[in-house]
Amino acid sequence: MSSRKLKCNSSSSEDDENRYAKITDEKKRKRMISNRESARRSRLKKEQHIKDLNDQVTYFRTRSSETVQKINEIERRYMAVESENRILRMQAEELKKRLELMEEVLVSYRSSGSHDVFDEMGSSDEFSVMEYLQDPLLKPWLQPTFQSQTVDGIYQF
């Protein structure tokens, strides 16, 4: 009878162990499935993140290229305006020199006392003298030597 009890006890113990092994195997299997699913979600999340980063890189490269083009256009316009300003400064300097020369001629003319040309015009006042001196047909050297160049829309982007 004791051997029978041992067999029952050993059989019961083996059943318990088998049941325990099945439970632990089931837990391991579920954990393994869970881990695989988690890894799959992690890979998908990582792929999406990389795709988003690549999209951002493309966007910022495009924006950078557009910005460089705008800067180049503004720089080109700036150089044109700077060139025009240089020309205008030179013209202003030339006109100042001409004005000084004309004032000297006028003073010299007044001090010499010869008013023949202006007497024919009927007036010897300063306005008539200036009118006579500015006539482009009589004084071609008074014409501007430089033509101004304008740049429209300098502040348009």
C-alpha positions as a printed Julia matrix, in Angstrom:
157×3 Matrix{Float64}:
  0.0     0.0     0.0
  2.79    2.3     0.66
  4.13    1.75   -2.8
  0.74    2.63   -4.13
  0.72    5.83   -2.14
  4.13    6.64   -3.45
  2.94    6.07   -6.94
 -0.03    8.3    -6.32
  2.09   10.9    -4.64
  4.67   10.78   -7.37
  2.0    10.8   -10.0
  0.28   13.73   -8.35
  3.59   15.52   -8.03
  4.38   14.91  -11.7
  0.93   16.2   -12.65
  1.56   19.31  -10.6
  4.92   19.79  -12.23
  3.44   19.23  -15.68
  0.68   21.66  -14.93
  3.19   24.17  -13.59
  5.41   23.67  -16.64
  2.41   24.17  -18.94
  1.47   27.36  -17.11
  5.01   28.72  -17.24
  5.32   27.71  -20.9
  2.05   29.51  -21.62
  3.28   32.61  -19.76
  6.57   32.5   -21.66
  4.74   32.11  -24.93
  2.42   35.06  -24.16
  5.36   37.2   -23.05
  7.27   36.27  -26.21
  4.25   37.23  -28.36
  3.87   40.46  -26.41
  7.56   41.28  -26.81
  7.39   40.61  -30.56
  4.36   42.85  -30.91
  6.07   45.57  -28.87
  9.21   45.31  -31.03
  7.08   45.51  -34.18
  5.33   48.67  -32.88
  8.7    50.13  -31.93
 10.08   49.46  -35.43
  7.02   51.05  -37.03
  7.29   54.06  -34.74
 11.0    54.4   -35.55
 10.32   54.15  -39.31
  7.61   56.83  -39.03
  9.95   59.08  -37.05
 12.7    58.69  -39.7
 10.17   59.42  -42.46
  9.05   62.58  -40.61
 12.66   63.68  -40.18
 13.37   63.11  -43.88
 10.28   65.16  -44.76
 11.54   67.96  -42.52
 14.98   67.84  -44.14
 13.37   68.13  -47.58
 11.18   71.03  -46.43
 14.06   72.94  -44.86
 16.33   72.38  -47.85
 13.64   73.79  -50.1
 13.12   76.78  -47.81
 16.87   77.34  -47.62
 17.17   77.29  -51.4
 14.29   79.77  -51.75
 15.86   82.03  -49.13
 19.24   81.95  -50.89
 17.53   82.9   -54.17
 15.76   85.83  -52.47
 19.02   86.99  -50.89
 20.78   86.82  -54.27
 18.0    88.83  -55.92
 18.06   91.46  -53.17
 21.86   91.63  -53.39
 21.63   92.12  -57.17
 19.11   94.93  -56.71
 21.23   96.48  -53.97
 24.26   96.52  -56.27
 22.19   98.19  -59.01
 20.98  100.87  -56.6
 24.49  101.35  -55.25
 25.78  101.82  -58.79
 23.02  104.3   -59.55
 23.84  106.19  -56.34
 27.49  106.42  -57.36
 26.46  107.82  -60.75
 24.1   110.31  -59.11
 26.83  111.45  -56.7
 29.2   111.99  -59.61
 26.51  113.94  -61.47
 25.8   116.05  -58.39
 29.51  116.82  -58.01
 29.75  117.73  -61.7
 26.68  119.94  -61.44
 28.1   121.69  -58.37
 31.3   122.43  -60.27
 29.29  123.72  -63.25
 27.22  125.92  -60.96
 30.35  127.36  -59.34
 31.81  128.0   -62.79
 28.6   129.62  -64.0
 28.46  131.8   -60.86
 32.03  132.89  -61.54
 31.12  133.66  -65.17
 28.09  135.62  -64.01
 30.14  137.61  -61.47
 32.79  138.21  -64.12
 30.16  139.25  -66.61
 28.53  141.66  -64.16
 31.84  143.18  -63.17
 32.93  143.67  -66.82
 29.87  145.78  -67.54
 29.08  144.29  -70.98
 25.37  143.65  -71.26
 24.98  143.44  -75.04
 23.34  140.0   -75.25
 20.98  140.7   -72.41
 20.05  144.17  -73.63
 18.78  142.55  -76.85
 16.55  140.26  -74.76
 14.96  143.3   -73.16
 15.93  142.55  -69.57
 19.12  142.36  -67.56
 17.74  140.78  -64.4
 19.21  137.6   -62.95
 16.32  135.39  -64.08
 16.89  136.25  -67.74
 20.61  135.59  -67.39
 19.96  132.18  -65.9
 17.37  131.48  -68.59
 19.9   132.4   -71.26
 22.66  130.29  -69.66
 20.43  127.24  -69.35
 19.33  127.18  -72.99
 20.64  123.77  -74.22
 21.07  124.98  -77.78
 23.27  127.88  -76.75
 25.23  126.05  -74.04
 25.48  122.32  -74.86
 28.06  121.73  -72.12
 25.3   122.27  -69.57
 23.59  119.05  -70.62
 24.04  116.09  -68.24
 26.7   113.64  -69.31
 25.27  110.64  -67.44
 21.86  109.05  -67.8
 20.22  107.9   -64.61
 19.24  104.26  -64.34
 16.32  103.38  -62.11
 15.57  100.11  -60.4
 11.87   99.56  -59.79
 10.54   97.38  -57.02
 13.71   97.23  -54.92
 11.77   96.17  -51.86
  9.65   93.48  -53.49
 10.38   89.95  -52.3
